[in-house]
Amino acid sequence: MQLLNVEQVAEKTGLSVQTIYRRVRLKTFPPAVNSMYVPEKLKNKKHWAKTEVTKWVKSNVKADNANA
């Protein structure tokens, strides 16, 4: 599983770090992966599965295009 930290997620999605955390709380963005899947050296930060972030981006681009 390829992991992205919050800064990488922000870059990939175009959202700010604050917006990512807010959307996670509102359940409108995928949650960070369970810490049992994060290597020990990375456990001090939240990480997201790249596949989940990519799916979210694709589904939101489709939704934006449908509303245009």
mmCIF file of the C-alpha atoms, coordinates in Angstrom:
data_MODEL
# 
_entry.id   MODEL 
# 
loop_
_atom_site.group_PDB 
_atom_site.id 
_atom_site.type_symbol 
_atom_site.label_atom_id 
_atom_site.label_alt_id 
_atom_site.label_comp_id 
_atom_site.label_asym_id 
_atom_site.label_entity_id 
_atom_site.label_seq_id 
_atom_site.pdbx_PDB_ins_code 
_atom_site.Cartn_x 
_atom_site.Cartn_y 
_atom_site.Cartn_z 
_atom_site.occupancy 
_atom_site.B_iso_or_equiv 
_atom_site.pdbx_formal_charge 
_atom_site.auth_seq_id 
_atom_site.auth_comp_id 
_atom_site.auth_asym_id 
_atom_site.auth_atom_id 
_atom_site.pdbx_PDB_model_num 
ATOM 1  C CA . MET A 1 1  ? 0.000   0.000  0.000   1.00 0.00 ? 1  MET A CA 1 
ATOM 2  C CA . GLN A 1 2  ? 1.406   3.355  -1.015  1.00 0.00 ? 2  GLN A CA 1 
ATOM 3  C CA . LEU A 1 3  ? 0.846   6.049  1.632   1.00 0.00 ? 3  LEU A CA 1 
ATOM 4  C CA . LEU A 1 4  ? 0.566   9.812  1.306   1.00 0.00 ? 4  LEU A CA 1 
ATOM 5  C CA . ASN A 1 5  ? 1.070   12.284 4.135   1.00 0.00 ? 5  ASN A CA 1 
ATOM 6  C CA . VAL A 1 6  ? -1.342  15.184 4.545   1.00 0.00 ? 6  VAL A CA 1 
ATOM 7  C CA . GLU A 1 7  ? 0.864   17.583 2.565   1.00 0.00 ? 7  GLU A CA 1 
ATOM 8  C CA . GLN A 1 8  ? 0.953   15.151 -0.368  1.00 0.00 ? 8  GLN A CA 1 
ATOM 9  C CA . VAL A 1 9  ? -2.814  14.681 -0.133  1.00 0.00 ? 9  VAL A CA 1 
ATOM 10 C CA . ALA A 1 10 ? -3.264  18.458 -0.205  1.00 0.00 ? 10 ALA A CA 1 
ATOM 11 C CA . GLU A 1 11 ? -1.101  18.721 -3.316  1.00 0.00 ? 11 GLU A CA 1 
ATOM 12 C CA . LYS A 1 12 ? -2.928  15.871 -5.087  1.00 0.00 ? 12 LYS A CA 1 
ATOM 13 C CA . THR A 1 13 ? -6.424  17.146 -4.250  1.00 0.00 ? 13 THR A CA 1 
ATOM 14 C CA . GLY A 1 14 ? -5.915  20.893 -4.361  1.00 0.00 ? 14 GLY A CA 1 
ATOM 15 C CA . LEU A 1 15 ? -7.422  21.143 -0.863  1.00 0.00 ? 15 LEU A CA 1 
ATOM 16 C CA . SER A 1 16 ? -5.750  22.835 2.079   1.00 0.00 ? 16 SER A CA 1 
ATOM 17 C CA . VAL A 1 17 ? -4.552  20.738 5.020   1.00 0.00 ? 17 VAL A CA 1 
ATOM 18 C CA . GLN A 1 18 ? -7.272  22.292 7.197   1.00 0.00 ? 18 GLN A CA 1 
ATOM 19 C CA . THR A 1 19 ? -9.946  21.437 4.639   1.00 0.00 ? 19 THR A CA 1 
ATOM 20 C CA . ILE A 1 20 ? -8.773  17.835 4.451   1.00 0.00 ? 20 ILE A CA 1 
ATOM 21 C CA . TYR A 1 21 ? -9.061  17.392 8.221   1.00 0.00 ? 21 TYR A CA 1 
ATOM 22 C CA . ARG A 1 22 ? -12.441 19.181 8.249   1.00 0.00 ? 22 ARG A CA 1 
ATOM 23 C CA . ARG A 1 23 ? -13.785 16.945 5.457   1.00 0.00 ? 23 ARG A CA 1 
ATOM 24 C CA . VAL A 1 24 ? -12.539 13.840 7.275   1.00 0.00 ? 24 VAL A CA 1 
ATOM 25 C CA . ARG A 1 25 ? -14.479 14.958 10.374  1.00 0.00 ? 25 ARG A CA 1 
ATOM 26 C CA . LEU A 1 26 ? -17.559 15.588 8.210   1.00 0.00 ? 26 LEU A CA 1 
ATOM 27 C CA . LYS A 1 27 ? -17.063 12.199 6.519   1.00 0.00 ? 27 LYS A CA 1 
ATOM 28 C CA . THR A 1 28 ? -16.823 13.802 3.065   1.00 0.00 ? 28 THR A CA 1 
ATOM 29 C CA . PHE A 1 29 ? -13.207 12.671 2.560   1.00 0.00 ? 29 PHE A CA 1 
ATOM 30 C CA . PRO A 1 30 ? -11.582 9.267  3.125   1.00 0.00 ? 30 PRO A CA 1 
ATOM 31 C CA . PRO A 1 31 ? -10.201 8.796  6.642   1.00 0.00 ? 31 PRO A CA 1 
ATOM 32 C CA . ALA A 1 32 ? -6.510  8.344  7.325   1.00 0.00 ? 32 ALA A CA 1 
ATOM 33 C CA . VAL A 1 33 ? -5.383  4.714  7.334   1.00 0.00 ? 33 VAL A CA 1 
ATOM 34 C CA . ASN A 1 34 ? -5.357  2.749  10.562  1.00 0.00 ? 34 ASN A CA 1 
ATOM 35 C CA . SER A 1 35 ? -2.006  3.132  12.306  1.00 0.00 ? 35 SER A CA 1 
ATOM 36 C CA . MET A 1 36 ? -1.462  -0.636 12.206  1.00 0.00 ? 36 MET A CA 1 
ATOM 37 C CA . TYR A 1 37 ? -0.805  -0.260 8.457   1.00 0.00 ? 37 TYR A CA 1 
ATOM 38 C CA . VAL A 1 38 ? 1.658   2.628  8.873   1.00 0.00 ? 38 VAL A CA 1 
ATOM 39 C CA . PRO A 1 39 ? 5.357   1.815  9.303   1.00 0.00 ? 39 PRO A CA 1 
ATOM 40 C CA . GLU A 1 40 ? 6.695   2.577  12.790  1.00 0.00 ? 40 GLU A CA 1 
ATOM 41 C CA . LYS A 1 41 ? 8.864   5.496  11.591  1.00 0.00 ? 41 LYS A CA 1 
ATOM 42 C CA . LEU A 1 42 ? 5.779   7.258  10.115  1.00 0.00 ? 42 LEU A CA 1 
ATOM 43 C CA . LYS A 1 43 ? 3.311   6.785  12.996  1.00 0.00 ? 43 LYS A CA 1 
ATOM 44 C CA . ASN A 1 44 ? 3.648   10.357 14.283  1.00 0.00 ? 44 ASN A CA 1 
ATOM 45 C CA . LYS A 1 45 ? 1.655   11.701 11.302  1.00 0.00 ? 45 LYS A CA 1 
ATOM 46 C CA . LYS A 1 46 ? -1.594  10.790 9.553   1.00 0.00 ? 46 LYS A CA 1 
ATOM 47 C CA . HIS A 1 47 ? -1.378  9.016  6.214   1.00 0.00 ? 47 HIS A CA 1 
ATOM 48 C CA . TRP A 1 48 ? -3.869  8.158  3.504   1.00 0.00 ? 48 TRP A CA 1 
ATOM 49 C CA . ALA A 1 49 ? -3.886  5.299  1.038   1.00 0.00 ? 49 ALA A CA 1 
ATOM 50 C CA . LYS A 1 50 ? -2.977  6.697  -2.371  1.00 0.00 ? 50 LYS A CA 1 
ATOM 51 C CA . THR A 1 51 ? -5.663  4.562  -4.027  1.00 0.00 ? 51 THR A CA 1 
ATOM 52 C CA . GLU A 1 52 ? -8.399  6.052  -1.814  1.00 0.00 ? 52 GLU A CA 1 
ATOM 53 C CA . VAL A 1 53 ? -7.267  9.617  -2.475  1.00 0.00 ? 53 VAL A CA 1 
ATOM 54 C CA . THR A 1 54 ? -7.121  8.932  -6.217  1.00 0.00 ? 54 THR A CA 1 
ATOM 55 C CA . LYS A 1 55 ? -10.670 7.493  -6.159  1.00 0.00 ? 55 LYS A CA 1 
ATOM 56 C CA . TRP A 1 56 ? -11.888 10.556 -4.256  1.00 0.00 ? 56 TRP A CA 1 
ATOM 57 C CA . VAL A 1 57 ? -10.265 12.926 -6.760  1.00 0.00 ? 57 VAL A CA 1 
ATOM 58 C CA . LYS A 1 58 ? -11.755 11.054 -9.738  1.00 0.00 ? 58 LYS A CA 1 
ATOM 59 C CA . SER A 1 59 ? -15.243 10.941 -8.269  1.00 0.00 ? 59 SER A CA 1 
ATOM 60 C CA . ASN A 1 60 ? -15.169 14.619 -7.391  1.00 0.00 ? 60 ASN A CA 1 
ATOM 61 C CA . VAL A 1 61 ? -13.906 15.664 -10.815 1.00 0.00 ? 61 VAL A CA 1 
ATOM 62 C CA . LYS A 1 62 ? -16.803 13.699 -12.363 1.00 0.00 ? 62 LYS A CA 1 
ATOM 63 C CA . ALA A 1 63 ? -19.261 15.378 -9.995  1.00 0.00 ? 63 ALA A CA 1 
ATOM 64 C CA . ASP A 1 64 ? -17.853 18.826 -10.804 1.00 0.00 ? 64 ASP A CA 1 
ATOM 65 C CA . ASN A 1 65 ? -18.076 18.147 -14.547 1.00 0.00 ? 65 ASN A CA 1 
ATOM 66 C CA . ALA A 1 66 ? -21.686 16.935 -14.205 1.00 0.00 ? 66 ALA A CA 1 
ATOM 67 C CA . ASN A 1 67 ? -22.613 20.167 -12.413 1.00 0.00 ? 67 ASN A CA 1 
ATOM 68 C CA . ALA A 1 68 ? -20.947 22.374 -15.026 1.00 0.00 ? 68 ALA A CA 1 
# 
